[in-house]
């Protein structure tokens, strides 16, 4: 069977033109210096090239994943640093590729079926989807509800996944388990998970469970990735000590999610999840060549930073409903610290006093003043209606009317959107997202009533963002009065000051700015040509150049003392040294 024939050839809509070429000149490249002293990280601030055209719409739903344990989505609560490699896959994909991860810790191929989880996957599958299937870690366990037998029940479960995936017109890809970091002392019998004193040889723990996916793949002509061998080679190459950095070796007293620390040689941390995801996708590109065009290549020496100025995390402060005190209280305080916020407006609540429910709203004049100072004034729908309960034509009218009045009063059409009541479905999201940079689908409520925010709780939230390199989006309503108002506004002002004091690590940007940056970063591909003293970096990005023009930060990891000069179309750019 030929997989991925539904994917258009690489010449589809390829009317892209290179707009920007980055040339990097490294002076004195042969100078020999101690790496530990002169390792330099250089951030170059530039606008990456735009291409005309876009990713075909068929890519809206491209991948569906089903796997347990080391691929699962892990909780981010309390700064948890555990990550499944499936969780990190979006970082390695370009275009509007959707990752639907159904992995769950502690499940085997049998319990995944018995709990109805496989039925859920099947119900969502559409023709042309790819299903990545990896089991084994928990199939090895002796518990009756988990245990399967290689060559028998384990193989049969894998066959079922393949058959039923194909019956839906989707394409299966089989993986075997990643390696456990198991370095037992010489003479140790059995696997103990961790040892007081480790040996020097990495010893397999999976046995025949590694062969079942390989066997079924060959039998049923399914693409197969030997992820065990790839991760085995990775751990061996890193050695006993350095390989700990991939797994959940958690020191005592550092992280709130695990204050006592832990040693876990099975589950991956943030770094490990990224590394394994990258290795996995490189292998997928080889066994399913049709997917190679949608995978981002990575270079450890030249890459786009996760956030502007190569900062550790990002925060967007967003305020719902256009309350008057957003202008009288929030606006002056944000100006003091140099932050720009996003204010979600529903026009009917501004225009009609009876709609305000005794909560005074900002005027258009006030909002225009804020906009002119760099704050974002964006859409919350015309009447704050639950869009799920409207016809599709009514959704279009509700959204379009609010866009029109904001454009008329502020001077710019809103390019982002906040769903009233945080409620949407796929049809609503599709309509609202058209010709926009992004919509708010993830938020962190801060305030009083329900949120019960304190300076300490907000410190904890920021710490978690920094640990996980995440983008935090607040949802704020009342400040001194009204829905979920703070017990004291000083809590928010003190929070602003504390974040300001960490400005070298935290990027505070409007929702529009960060959403644009993140989407551009996820969709850019850097074509890199390296010569001894000069590198040429040509960025490719399949996004609408009219919408996406947020400058990205390129990072150069340069070992050595040589000076670095960066040019864009013959013009020398600023190079900022960090770290």
TAURQUI-V979427 format. One record per residue. N is the residue number from 0. RES is the residue in three letters. OMEGA is omega in whole degrees, -180 to 180 (999 if undefined). NEAR is the number of other ideal C-beta (glycine too) atoms within 12 Angstrom. D_FIRST is the distance of its C-alpha to the first C-alpha in whole Angstrom. Layout:
# TAURQUI-V979427
N/RES/OMEGA/NEAR/D_FIRST ; N/RES/OMEGA/NEAR/D_FIRST
This chain:
# TAURQUI-V979427
0/UNK/179/16/0 ; 1/UNK/-178/12/4 ; 2/UNK/174/29/6 ; 3/UNK/180/31/10 ; 4/UNK/179/15/10 ; 5/UNK/-179/22/13 ; 6/UNK/178/27/15 ; 7/UNK/178/19/17 ; 8/UNK/-174/14/18 ; 9/UNK/178/15/21 ; 10/UNK/180/10/23 ; 11/UNK/175/20/23 ; 12/UNK/-174/19/27 ; 13/UNK/174/18/28 ; 14/UNK/-178/11/32 ; 15/UNK/178/24/32 ; 16/UNK/179/16/36 ; 17/UNK/-180/20/37 ; 18/UNK/-175/21/40 ; 19/UNK/172/33/41 ; 20/UNK/-179/26/41 ; 21/UNK/177/40/42 ; 22/UNK/-179/30/44 ; 23/UNK/179/38/45 ; 24/UNK/-180/26/48 ; 25/UNK/-179/30/49 ; 26/UNK/179/19/52 ; 27/UNK/-174/18/53 ; 28/UNK/-175/22/50 ; 29/UNK/-179/13/51 ; 30/UNK/-180/17/54 ; 31/UNK/-178/12/53 ; 32/UNK/178/17/54 ; 33/UNK/-176/11/53 ; 34/UNK/-174/14/50 ; 35/UNK/180/8/51 ; 36/UNK/-170/10/54 ; 37/UNK/174/18/53 ; 38/UNK/-175/19/49 ; 39/UNK/175/26/49 ; 40/UNK/-172/26/47 ; 41/UNK/-179/33/47 ; 42/UNK/178/34/46 ; 43/UNK/-177/41/46 ; 44/UNK/-173/26/46 ; 45/UNK/173/37/45 ; 46/UNK/-178/28/43 ; 47/UNK/-175/40/39 ; 48/UNK/173/34/38 ; 49/UNK/171/30/37 ; 50/UNK/176/31/34 ; 51/UNK/-180/19/34 ; 52/UNK/-178/20/31 ; 53/UNK/177/28/29 ; 54/UNK/178/32/26 ; 55/UNK/-176/23/24 ; 56/UNK/-179/16/24 ; 57/UNK/-180/23/21 ; 58/UNK/-180/31/21 ; 59/UNK/176/21/24 ; 60/UNK/-172/24/21 ; 61/UNK/-177/39/19 ; 62/UNK/165/42/18 ; 63/UNK/-177/37/19 ; 64/UNK/176/44/20 ; 65/UNK/-179/45/21 ; 66/UNK/180/51/23 ; 67/UNK/165/41/27 ; 68/UNK/-169/39/30 ; 69/UNK/177/49/29 ; 70/UNK/-170/41/27 ; 71/UNK/169/33/29 ; 72/UNK/-178/28/31 ; 73/UNK/177/32/34 ; 74/UNK/177/19/38 ; 75/UNK/-175/28/40 ; 76/UNK/177/18/43 ; 77/UNK/177/22/46 ; 78/UNK/-180/30/44 ; 79/UNK/-178/28/42 ; 80/UNK/177/40/40 ; 81/UNK/179/38/37 ; 82/UNK/167/39/33 ; 83/UNK/-178/40/30 ; 84/UNK/174/49/28 ; 85/UNK/179/43/25 ; 86/UNK/-175/37/29 ; 87/UNK/-175/37/29 ; 88/UNK/180/40/26 ; 89/UNK/180/33/27 ; 90/UNK/-175/33/29 ; 91/UNK/-178/37/26 ; 92/UNK/177/36/24 ; 93/UNK/-180/36/26 ; 94/UNK/180/37/26 ; 95/UNK/179/27/26 ; 96/UNK/-178/34/23 ; 97/UNK/175/26/24 ; 98/UNK/179/36/24 ; 99/UNK/-170/30/24 ; 100/UNK/-180/33/25 ; 101/UNK/180/34/25 ; 102/UNK/178/37/26 ; 103/UNK/178/30/30 ; 104/UNK/170/26/32 ; 105/UNK/-179/23/33 ; 106/UNK/172/35/30 ; 107/UNK/177/39/28 ; 108/UNK/-179/46/24 ; 109/UNK/-179/32/27 ; 110/UNK/176/27/29 ; 111/UNK/176/41/27 ; 112/UNK/-174/30/26 ; 113/UNK/-180/17/29 ; 114/UNK/179/20/31 ; 115/UNK/-178/15/28 ; 116/UNK/178/29/27 ; 117/UNK/177/36/23 ; 118/UNK/178/18/24 ; 119/UNK/178/18/25 ; 120/UNK/-179/34/22 ; 121/UNK/-178/27/20 ; 122/UNK/-178/15/23 ; 123/UNK/-175/24/22 ; 124/UNK/174/31/19 ; 125/UNK/179/26/18 ; 126/UNK/-180/19/15 ; 127/UNK/176/29/14 ; 128/UNK/171/36/15 ; 129/UNK/180/43/14 ; 130/UNK/177/45/15 ; 131/UNK/-172/45/17 ; 132/UNK/179/47/18 ; 133/UNK/175/50/21 ; 134/UNK/176/50/23 ; 135/UNK/-178/48/25 ; 136/UNK/-176/41/29 ; 137/UNK/173/35/30 ; 138/UNK/-179/42/28 ; 139/UNK/-173/32/31 ; 140/UNK/-174/25/34 ; 141/UNK/-179/12/36 ; 142/UNK/-174/15/37 ; 143/UNK/-177/12/36 ; 144/UNK/-179/19/34 ; 145/UNK/-166/29/32 ; 146/UNK/169/22/31 ; 147/UNK/-174/35/28 ; 148/UNK/175/21/28 ; 149/UNK/-177/29/25 ; 150/UNK/-178/19/24 ; 151/UNK/-173/20/25 ; 152/UNK/179/23/25 ; 153/UNK/179/40/23 ; 154/UNK/-177/31/20 ; 155/UNK/177/24/20 ; 156/UNK/178/37/20 ; 157/UNK/177/48/17 ; 158/UNK/179/27/15 ; 159/UNK/179/29/17 ; 160/UNK/-179/46/16 ; 161/UNK/-177/36/12 ; 162/UNK/-174/22/13 ; 163/UNK/173/24/15 ; 164/UNK/-180/37/13 ; 165/UNK/179/25/10 ; 166/UNK/178/16/13 ; 167/UNK/-178/24/15 ; 168/UNK/180/20/12 ; 169/UNK/-172/36/12 ; 170/UNK/179/38/10 ; 171/UNK/170/44/11 ; 172/UNK/-177/44/12 ; 173/UNK/177/46/15 ; 174/UNK/166/49/18 ; 175/UNK/-171/42/21 ; 176/UNK/172/45/25 ; 177/UNK/-178/48/27 ; 178/UNK/166/38/30 ; 179/UNK/176/37/33 ; 180/UNK/-172/43/36 ; 181/UNK/179/32/38 ; 182/UNK/-177/34/41 ; 183/UNK/172/27/43 ; 184/UNK/-180/18/46 ; 185/UNK/179/13/46 ; 186/UNK/180/11/47 ; 187/UNK/178/20/45 ; 188/UNK/180/9/44 ; 189/UNK/-179/11/41 ; 190/UNK/-177/22/40 ; 191/UNK/179/20/42 ; 192/UNK/177/22/40 ; 193/UNK/-176/23/43 ; 194/UNK/178/22/46 ; 195/UNK/175/12/50 ; 196/UNK/-177/14/49 ; 197/UNK/174/26/46 ; 198/UNK/-175/18/45 ; 199/UNK/-175/16/43 ; 200/UNK/176/18/40 ; 201/UNK/-175/27/37 ; 202/UNK/179/28/36 ; 203/UNK/177/28/33 ; 204/UNK/-171/29/33 ; 205/UNK/178/37/30 ; 206/UNK/-175/22/29 ; 207/UNK/179/23/27 ; 208/UNK/175/36/25 ; 209/UNK/-174/35/24 ; 210/UNK/-177/26/22 ; 211/UNK/178/40/20 ; 212/UNK/179/42/18 ; 213/UNK/-177/31/17 ; 214/UNK/-180/25/17 ; 215/UNK/178/35/15 ; 216/UNK/179/30/12 ; 217/UNK/-178/18/12 ; 218/UNK/-173/20/12 ; 219/UNK/177/26/9 ; 220/UNK/-179/18/7 ; 221/UNK/173/33/8 ; 222/UNK/-177/35/10 ; 223/UNK/176/36/14 ; 224/UNK/178/37/17 ; 225/UNK/-177/30/20 ; 226/UNK/176/43/22 ; 227/UNK/179/36/25 ; 228/UNK/-179/24/25 ; 229/UNK/180/31/26 ; 230/UNK/174/43/28 ; 231/UNK/-180/29/30 ; 232/UNK/179/18/30 ; 233/UNK/-178/32/32 ; 234/UNK/179/35/34 ; 235/UNK/-179/22/35 ; 236/UNK/179/17/36 ; 237/UNK/179/23/38 ; 238/UNK/-173/18/40 ; 239/UNK/-174/24/42 ; 240/UNK/-176/15/44 ; 241/UNK/-178/18/41 ; 242/UNK/176/31/38 ; 243/UNK/-177/25/40 ; 244/UNK/178/24/40 ; 245/UNK/-169/38/36 ; 246/UNK/-174/39/37 ; 247/UNK/169/34/40 ; 248/UNK/-171/31/43 ; 249/UNK/180/29/45 ; 250/UNK/180/16/49 ; 251/UNK/171/12/52 ; 252/UNK/-178/10/53 ; 253/UNK/-172/18/51 ; 254/UNK/-179/29/48 ; 255/UNK/-178/22/49 ; 256/UNK/-178/25/46 ; 257/UNK/-173/26/47 ; 258/UNK/-179/14/51 ; 259/UNK/-178/13/51 ; 260/UNK/178/16/48 ; 261/UNK/172/24/46 ; 262/UNK/-176/23/44 ; 263/UNK/-177/26/40 ; 264/UNK/180/36/38 ; 265/UNK/-174/35/35 ; 266/UNK/-175/37/34 ; 267/UNK/171/42/34 ; 268/UNK/-177/40/37 ; 269/UNK/-179/35/36 ; 270/UNK/-179/28/36 ; 271/UNK/178/39/34 ; 272/UNK/179/41/31 ; 273/UNK/-178/32/31 ; 274/UNK/-178/34/31 ; 275/UNK/177/43/28 ; 276/UNK/178/41/26 ; 277/UNK/178/31/26 ; 278/UNK/-179/37/25 ; 279/UNK/-177/43/22 ; 280/UNK/173/40/21 ; 281/UNK/179/24/22 ; 282/UNK/178/35/19 ; 283/UNK/-179/38/16 ; 284/UNK/180/25/17 ; 285/UNK/-177/20/16 ; 286/UNK/174/30/13 ; 287/UNK/-174/34/12 ; 288/UNK/-180/20/14 ; 289/UNK/-178/26/13 ; 290/UNK/-174/37/16 ; 291/UNK/-177/23/18 ; 292/UNK/-176/29/20 ; 293/UNK/-180/37/21 ; 294/UNK/-179/33/22 ; 295/UNK/175/35/26 ; 296/UNK/-177/24/27 ; 297/UNK/177/26/30 ; 298/UNK/-176/21/33 ; 299/UNK/-177/16/36 ; 300/UNK/-179/24/39 ; 301/UNK/-180/36/38 ; 302/UNK/177/33/37 ; 303/UNK/-179/42/37 ; 304/UNK/179/36/40 ; 305/UNK/-179/32/38 ; 306/UNK/-179/37/42 ; 307/UNK/179/37/44 ; 308/UNK/179/30/47 ; 309/UNK/179/33/44 ; 310/UNK/-169/32/46 ; 311/UNK/180/30/45 ; 312/UNK/180/37/44 ; 313/UNK/175/40/45 ; 314/UNK/171/46/47 ; 315/UNK/177/47/47 ; 316/UNK/-179/41/50 ; 317/UNK/-172/50/49 ; 318/UNK/-174/51/52 ; 319/UNK/162/43/52 ; 320/UNK/173/38/54 ; 321/UNK/-179/45/56 ; 322/UNK/-178/40/59 ; 323/UNK/-177/29/62 ; 324/UNK/170/31/63 ; 325/UNK/176/42/59 ; 326/UNK/-173/34/62 ; 327/UNK/-176/21/65 ; 328/UNK/-173/30/64 ; 329/UNK/-176/40/60 ; 330/UNK/179/32/60 ; 331/UNK/-178/23/63 ; 332/UNK/178/30/62 ; 333/UNK/177/37/59 ; 334/UNK/179/20/61 ; 335/UNK/-176/14/63 ; 336/UNK/177/27/60 ; 337/UNK/178/18/58 ; 338/UNK/173/36/55 ; 339/UNK/-176/32/53 ; 340/UNK/176/44/52 ; 341/UNK/-176/48/50 ; 342/UNK/-175/48/52 ; 343/UNK/-172/48/50 ; 344/UNK/166/48/52 ; 345/UNK/-167/40/52 ; 346/UNK/-179/38/55 ; 347/UNK/178/26/56 ; 348/UNK/176/31/57 ; 349/UNK/-173/38/59 ; 350/UNK/-171/24/60 ; 351/UNK/-177/16/62 ; 352/UNK/-179/15/64 ; 353/UNK/179/11/64 ; 354/UNK/-171/21/60 ; 355/UNK/175/21/61 ; 356/UNK/178/17/62 ; 357/UNK/175/13/65 ; 358/UNK/-177/27/63 ; 359/UNK/-178/24/64 ; 360/UNK/175/36/61 ; 361/UNK/173/37/61 ; 362/UNK/177/23/62 ; 363/UNK/178/24/60 ; 364/UNK/178/15/63 ; 365/UNK/180/30/62 ; 366/UNK/177/37/59 ; 367/UNK/176/23/59 ; 368/UNK/179/22/61 ; 369/UNK/179/34/59 ; 370/UNK/-180/31/56 ; 371/UNK/177/17/58 ; 372/UNK/175/22/58 ; 373/UNK/177/21/55 ; 374/UNK/-179/40/54 ; 375/UNK/173/41/51 ; 376/UNK/-172/50/52 ; 377/UNK/-163/46/49 ; 378/UNK/174/48/47 ; 379/UNK/-175/45/48 ; 380/UNK/-177/46/48 ; 381/UNK/-173/33/51 ; 382/UNK/-178/29/52 ; 383/UNK/179/32/50 ; 384/UNK/173/29/48 ; 385/UNK/-172/19/45 ; 386/UNK/179/39/43 ; 387/UNK/-175/24/41 ; 388/UNK/179/17/43 ; 389/UNK/171/25/44 ; 390/UNK/-179/15/42 ; 391/UNK/177/21/39 ; 392/UNK/177/13/42 ; 393/UNK/176/22/45 ; 394/UNK/180/34/43 ; 395/UNK/-179/23/42 ; 396/UNK/-180/20/46 ; 397/UNK/-178/35/47 ; 398/UNK/-177/43/45 ; 399/UNK/-180/25/46 ; 400/UNK/180/24/50 ; 401/UNK/176/40/50 ; 402/UNK/-175/33/48 ; 403/UNK/-177/20/51 ; 404/UNK/177/32/54 ; 405/UNK/178/37/53 ; 406/UNK/-179/23/52 ; 407/UNK/-174/17/56 ; 408/UNK/-175/28/58 ; 409/UNK/-180/34/56 ; 410/UNK/179/15/55 ; 411/UNK/177/22/51 ; 412/UNK/178/26/48 ; 413/UNK/-179/45/47 ; 414/UNK/174/35/43 ; 415/UNK/-177/41/42 ; 416/UNK/175/44/43 ; 417/UNK/-177/46/44 ; 418/UNK/173/36/43 ; 419/UNK/-178/34/46 ; 420/UNK/-177/21/46 ; 421/UNK/-174/27/43 ; 422/UNK/178/22/41 ; 423/UNK/169/28/38 ; 424/UNK/-175/18/35 ; 425/UNK/179/19/32 ; 426/UNK/178/19/33 ; 427/UNK/-179/32/37 ; 428/UNK/180/26/35 ; 429/UNK/-179/22/33 ; 430/UNK/-176/29/36 ; 431/UNK/-175/40/38 ; 432/UNK/-176/28/36 ; 433/UNK/180/22/36 ; 434/UNK/175/22/38 ; 435/UNK/177/30/39 ; 436/UNK/-179/35/38 ; 437/UNK/175/41/38 ; 438/UNK/-178/39/39 ; 439/UNK/179/42/41 ; 440/UNK/178/23/38 ; 441/UNK/-178/23/40 ; 442/UNK/179/29/43 ; 443/UNK/-178/29/46 ; 444/UNK/173/29/49 ; 445/UNK/-176/40/52 ; 446/UNK/-175/35/56 ; 447/UNK/-176/26/58 ; 448/UNK/-176/17/58 ; 449/UNK/-175/15/54 ; 450/UNK/177/26/53 ; 451/UNK/-178/17/57 ; 452/UNK/172/35/56 ; 453/UNK/176/21/58 ; 454/UNK/-178/23/59 ; 455/UNK/-180/16/57 ; 456/UNK/178/25/54 ; 457/UNK/173/33/53 ; 458/UNK/-180/24/54 ; 459/UNK/179/25/51 ; 460/UNK/179/34/49 ; 461/UNK/178/35/49 ; 462/UNK/179/30/49 ; 463/UNK/177/29/46 ; 464/UNK/-178/33/44 ; 465/UNK/179/30/45 ; 466/UNK/-175/31/44 ; 467/UNK/-178/34/41 ; 468/UNK/-171/31/41 ; 469/UNK/175/33/40 ; 470/UNK/179/40/41 ; 471/UNK/179/38/44 ; 472/UNK/-179/40/45 ; 473/UNK/168/42/48 ; 474/UNK/-176/33/49 ; 475/UNK/176/43/53 ; 476/UNK/-179/36/55 ; 477/UNK/177/34/58 ; 478/UNK/177/39/60 ; 479/UNK/179/27/64 ; 480/UNK/175/22/64 ; 481/UNK/-173/29/61 ; 482/UNK/176/25/58 ; 483/UNK/177/27/57 ; 484/UNK/179/29/60 ; 485/UNK/175/36/60 ; 486/UNK/170/22/63 ; 487/UNK/177/18/64 ; 488/UNK/180/28/63 ; 489/UNK/176/18/64 ; 490/UNK/-179/29/61 ; 491/UNK/-179/41/59 ; 492/UNK/178/25/61 ; 493/UNK/176/22/61 ; 494/UNK/177/38/58 ; 495/UNK/-178/36/57 ; 496/UNK/-179/22/60 ; 497/UNK/176/25/58 ; 498/UNK/177/37/55 ; 499/UNK/179/23/57 ; 500/UNK/178/16/58 ; 501/UNK/-173/23/54 ; 502/UNK/177/24/54 ; 503/UNK/180/19/52 ; 504/UNK/-172/28/50 ; 505/UNK/173/36/49 ; 506/UNK/173/35/48 ; 507/UNK/-179/42/49 ; 508/UNK/176/37/48 ; 509/UNK/178/41/48 ; 510/UNK/180/47/45 ; 511/UNK/-177/41/44 ; 512/UNK/-176/39/44 ; 513/UNK/179/40/42 ; 514/UNK/178/37/39 ; 515/UNK/-179/40/39 ; 516/UNK/-177/38/39 ; 517/UNK/-179/36/37 ; 518/UNK/177/36/34 ; 519/UNK/-180/41/35 ; 520/UNK/-179/36/35 ; 521/UNK/-176/33/31 ; 522/UNK/-178/39/30 ; 523/UNK/173/43/32 ; 524/UNK/180/36/30 ; 525/UNK/172/36/33 ; 526/UNK/-171/24/32 ; 527/UNK/174/27/35 ; 528/UNK/-176/17/36 ; 529/UNK/170/20/39 ; 530/UNK/-174/14/42 ; 531/UNK/-175/13/45 ; 532/UNK/-178/20/47 ; 533/UNK/175/21/45 ; 534/UNK/173/31/41 ; 535/UNK/-178/23/40 ; 536/UNK/-179/38/38 ; 537/UNK/180/28/36 ; 538/UNK/175/37/35 ; 539/UNK/-178/33/32 ; 540/UNK/-180/40/32 ; 541/UNK/176/35/30 ; 542/UNK/-180/36/33 ; 543/UNK/-176/24/35 ; 544/UNK/177/23/38 ; 545/UNK/-180/15/41 ; 546/UNK/-170/26/40 ; 547/UNK/180/34/39 ; 548/UNK/178/24/42 ; 549/UNK/179/37/43 ; 550/UNK/177/31/43 ; 551/UNK/178/40/41 ; 552/UNK/176/36/43 ; 553/UNK/-178/44/41 ; 554/UNK/174/38/42 ; 555/UNK/172/43/43 ; 556/UNK/-174/27/43 ; 557/UNK/176/36/45 ; 558/UNK/-179/24/47 ; 559/UNK/-174/25/50 ; 560/UNK/-175/20/53 ; 561/UNK/177/24/52 ; 562/UNK/-180/20/53 ; 563/UNK/173/37/50 ; 564/UNK/-179/25/50 ; 565/UNK/-179/36/48 ; 566/UNK/175/23/48 ; 567/UNK/-177/28/46 ; 568/UNK/178/17/47 ; 569/UNK/-179/11/50 ; 570/UNK/-179/15/51 ; 571/UNK/-179/17/52 ; 572/UNK/176/29/50 ; 573/UNK/174/20/52 ; 574/UNK/-179/29/50 ; 575/UNK/178/25/51 ; 576/UNK/178/19/51 ; 577/UNK/175/23/51 ; 578/UNK/999/20/50
